[in-house]
Amino acid sequence: MPRVNKLRTTPSGEPGEDAAPLPPARLRTALTVFFALDGFLFAGWVVRIPAIKHQTGATASTLGLALLGVSAGAVITMMLTGRLCRRYGSHTVTVVCGVLLSLSIALPAQTGSALTLGLVLLLFGAAYGGMNVSMNSAAVDLVTALRRPVMPGFHAAFSFGGMAGAGLGGLVAGGLPPATHLAALTGIGLVVTAVTGPVLLRGGPAAPPSEQRAANGSEPSKGMSTRARRIVVLFGVIALCTAYGEGALAEWGALHLGQDLDASPGVAAAGYSLFALTMAVGRLSGTTLLERFGQTRTLVTGGATAAAGMLLGALAPVLWLALLGFAVAGLGLANIFPVAVGRAGALAGPSGVAAASTLGYGGMLLGPPVIGFLADWTSLPVALTTVTALAATAAVLGYSARNATNN
């Protein structure tokens, strides 16, 4: 059995010797918790953006510029995180980034201007980007070990975490200051990391993933081949097109519902929670869909569904139709990103995950500031229709990638 499929619980007494394997179900549970924590913390931040916008006195464009701090911090660290995963192992990096993300989420509520908000969001984005690359790298290794396409299940946990974080934020938005809410999220994040982190640290691969692949001849130490690089970029662009929509709904969805459709703060926050719920439901069925229909049909159908749903969500004249559009968009986007990142990781390990994630999460994090500028030039509903255009593009690219997949 290749060493990539052996998981350890305690250090070995001899160099290169594996100890008793950790049960895959236990490691899968621990990694699932980290995906859920990531979504929970991120959603807890995004539902407080309207309050922090008011607190800092930012306009739509200056808020969009401040949100670029998240993008910059994340994109800068993503490729670095790939190298750290190859050197230290993705489990160790995931735990460290979990601590940093938990600490940095409290910072935005301490700011009083768009400039200082953008600066602290650099730190938040760095921790967020690092955690996403490292935990996706760990998930790719576990998928390889299990020999089943279970990647959507991890991303379902992210969505359920996002739903819980947005739901909690909606409950407290009317009566709890952002500083108190985000400080509480810091405490929750640190406790979850302290409880779950040791499982990942004990159950990590016997060697960093890149060393294992190089030893098995599945990944040359010199890096990706030209063909693999092209395919990784293709899937990275697919991830970008769909993650753009996730970022748009996360950071502008609540504002759209409240500003353009007169939703209350609680209902506006619930809009993102509904989007996260339908995305989670779609991802729970992702493994079954992939095993039954394959990657190409899953990508194309998902992109087309998301495009239709977001068009309704952006342009609907009444609140309930917009909420329905958010729900349909969540179902459509559900499995595209995990399929794209998982395929890139299967081809090139942490390097592939880092490259596809940099493109993908770049779309998630760059989308909000782009929409902010477009909203100032036109209107927020019109700006949100760009999500429809990119989801349709993902469907086209998914079909064009049919020869690069296994099915």
N, C-alpha and C positions, 0 to 999 in steps of 0.2 A: 504494500500500500504506500503511495507517495506520502512524504512527511507532511505535506500541506493538509492532509486529511487527519493527522493525529494532533490531538489537543492535550495539553498537559495540565496538571493540577499543582504539582510542586516541582522545584528544580531537580534536574537529574544529577546523579552522582558522577556520571562520566560525561565528558564532552560528546555532544551529539546524541546522547542516549535519551529516549523519551520515557517519561514516567507514566503511571496509569492514566488513561485518557479520561478527560472530563466528559460527563454525559452531554451529548450535543444539545439535548433539550434544555439543560440548565444554562449552557452558554448562550443558546438562542434566546432564552428568556431574558438574560441579563442585557444582551445587546438590544433586544426589543425595548427594554425599559429606557435605555439611552436615547433611542429614536423618539420615544414618547416624550421624554424630558425635553429634548431639543424642540419639538413642536409646541410643547406646553409653554416653555419660556419665551419662544419667539412670538406666539400668539398673545401672551400676556403683555408683551411690549406693544404690539401693533394695535391692540384695541384701545390703548391709552394715547395713541398718536393725536387724536383730536384735542384731548385735554392738554397735552404737551405743546401742541401747535398754539393753543390759546395762551398757555403759560409763557411761551417764548415770544409771542407777538409775531410769528412768522406768517408770511403770505404763502400762497400755494407754490410759487416758484422758489422762494427761499427755503421753504420746508423741503421741497424736492431736492434742492442743493444740499441741505443738511443730511437728508437720507442717503445722499451719495456717499457719505462717510461709511455707512454700512457696506455699500458696494466696494468701496476702495479697500477697506480693511479686510474684507473677505477674499477678494480676488488676489490681493497681495500675498496672503498667507496660504492660499490653496495649493499652489505649486510647491511651496516650501513644505507644506504638510505632507505631500506625497513623498518627499525625500526623507522627512522625519519618520514616516511609517516604514519606509524601507530600512532605515537604520535601527530604530528602536522597537518596531512592531506597532501595528495599528491599535491594539488594545490599550497600550500605555498612553499613546497620544490621545485617544478618545477620553480616557479618564482625566487627563490633565486639562484638556479643553472643556470638559464638563465643569470643572472647578472654575475656570476662567470665565466661561459663559454665565455661570450663576452669579459670580461677583460683579460682572460688568453690566448686568441688566438693571441694577439699581441706579446707575450713573445718569441716564437721560433725565430722570425726574429732578435732578439737582441742578439743572441748567436754567439760565434765564435769557438766553439769546440763541438765535439760529446758528451763530458761529460756534459757540461752546457746545451746542447740541451736536453739530457735525463732528467736532473733535472727539467727544466721548463715544460717538457712534463708530468711529474708527476702531476703538478697542473692542466694542461689542461685535462689530463685523468681523474682526480678526478671530475672535473666539468662535463665532458662529461658523465661519468658513472652515476653520481648522477642524471643528467637531464634525462637520458634514463630510469632509473628505475622509477623515480617519474612521468614522463609524461605517461609511459605505465601503471602505476597503476591507474592514473586518467582516462586513456582511458578505462581500464577494467571496472571501475565503471560506466562510461557512457554507455558502451556496455550493461551492465546489466540493466541500466535504460531504454535504448531504445529497448531492447529485439530483437536486430538484429545484425548479425555478421559484424559490420562496422569497426572492427579493421584494415583491410587492407587499408581503406581509410586514416587513420592517417599515416600509413607508406608510402602511396603514396605521402602524403605531404612532408615527409622526403625525398623521392626520388626526387620530383620536386624541393625541396630546394637544394638538392645536385646537380641537373642538373644546376640550376641557379648559384650556387656557383662555380661550375667547369667551366661553360660557361663564367662567369665574369673573373675567373682566367685565362682562355685561352686568353681572349681578352687583358688582361693587362700584361700577362707573359713576352712578348717581350720588354716592355718599362717601366714598373713600378717596382721599387724595392720591394722585399717582405715586408720590414718594412712598407712602405707606404700603400701597399695593405692590410696587416693584421691589421694595425691601423684603416684603414677605416672600416674594418669588425667589429672591436670593437665598433665604433660609431653606425653602423647600428644595431648591436645586442642590444645595450643599449636602442636605441630609440624604437625598436620593443617591447622589454620587458616592457619599461615604458608605452607604449600605450596599450598593450594587457594584461599585468600582472594583472591590477586591475579587469578585468573581471573574471579571474580565482579566485582571492582572494575573490571577492564578491559572486561568484557562486559556491564555494566549498561545499562539503557535510556538513550537520549540525554537524557531528562529524567525527573524523578520521575513515577511512574505516574499520579498524579492530574492532573498538568499535561497529560500526553498525552491522557487521556480527556476532559479539559475542552476541549482543542484540537480533538478529533475530534467533540465533541458527544455522546459516549457517557456522560459523567458530568458533570452540571451542577456548577459550582464551588460552588454553595450547599449541596450535599450530597445525601443520598438522598431520593427521593420517599417519600411516605407509604406507598404500596403496596410499594415496594422495602424499606422499613424493616420492614414487617410480615413480608415473606417472609424477610428476613435473620434476624429474631428467631425465626421458625418453625424455620429450619434450625439456628439456634444452639441451640435447645432440643433438637432431635434430636441434635446433637453432644454436648450436655451429658449426655443420657441414656446414651449409649454410652461417652463418655469417663469417666464415673463408674466404669464397669466396668474400664476400663484402669487407672485409678488404684487401684482396690481390689485388683486382681490384682497390680499392681506393688508395692504397699507393705504388703499384708496376706497375699498368697498364700503367700509363703515361711513366714511365721509360722504360718499355718493348717496347712500341711502338717507343720511341725515340732512344733507345740504340740498339735494335735488328732489327728494321724495318726502321730506318732512318726517322722517322716522325719529322716534325717541332715541336717546343714547343707548338704552338697553336693547331695543329692536335693531338698531344699527349694528351693534356689536354681535347680535345674534345672527346677522346676515353672514358674517364670516364663519361663525360657528356652524351654520347650515352648510356652507360650502365645504368646510373641513369634514363634516359628517358624511356627506355624499361621496367625497373623495375617499374617506376611510372605508366606506362600504364597498366602493368600487375596487379598492386595493385588496380587501379581504377575499374577493373573488378572483384576484389577479392570477394566482397560481393555477387555478382551474381553467381560466380563460387561455392562459399561455399554453397549457398542456393540451387543450382541446383545439384551439384555433391557430396557435402559433404567433410569432412576433409581428409579422407584417399586418395581419388582419387586426390585431390588437392596437397597433399604432395608428393605422389608417382610420378605423372606426372611432377610436378615442379622439383623434384630432378633429374629425368632422363633427362629432357630437359636441365637443367643447366649443367649436366655432359657433354653432347654432345657439347653444345655451348662453354664451357671453354676449352675442348680439342682442338677445332678449334682455339679459340683465342690464346692459348698458342703456338701451333705448326705450325700455318699457315705461309707459306713462304713469303706472300705478305701482304701489309698493309690492303687492303680492306677486305680480308678474315678474318684477325684478328679482325677488327672492327665488321664484321658480327658475329663472334663468341662471342664478348663482348655483342652484342645486344641480341643474343639468350640466353646467360647466364643470363642476366638481367631479361628476361621474365620468365625463369625457377625458379630463386631464389625469385621472387617477393613476393609470398604469404606464403612461408614456415615459415619464421621467425615470422611474425605477428600471424599466426595460432598457432604456438608453444607457444609463450609468452602469447597470449590471453587465450589459454586453461589452462595454468599453473595458470594464475591469476584468472580464473573462479573457479578453484579448491581450491585455497588457498590464494586469496587476495594478498596484497602487499608482503607477505612472498613468495608466489609462483612466482610472477613477479620477485622479487629480486633473487630468486634461479635460475630460468630459464634464466634471463637476465645475471646473473654472468657467467653462462656457455656459453650462446649465445654470449654476447659481449666479453667474454674471447676469444672465437674463432675469432671474428673480430679483436681483438687487439693483440692477440698472433700470428695470422697468418703472419702478415708482418715481424716480426723478424725471424720467422722460415723460411720463404721464402728467407730472406736475407742471412741466413747461408747456405741454400741449394744452392742458386745462386752462392755463392763463391765456394762451393764444386763441383758443376756440371755446370749448366747454369741457367739463369733466366727463359727461356722457359720451361725447364724440371722442375724447382721448381714450376712453375705455374700449372703443371699438377696435383699437389696434390689437387688443387681445384676440379678437376674432380673426384678424388677418394672420397673425402668427400661428394660431392653432390650426388654421387651414394649411399654412405652409408646412407645419409639422406632419400633417396627414400626407401631403405630397412627398415630402422627404422620406417618410416612413415607407411609402410604396417604392420609392427609388432605391431604398436600402434593402429590398427583398433579397437580392443576390448576395448581400453581405451577411445575412443571417443564416441560421441553420435550418430554418423552415419558412 
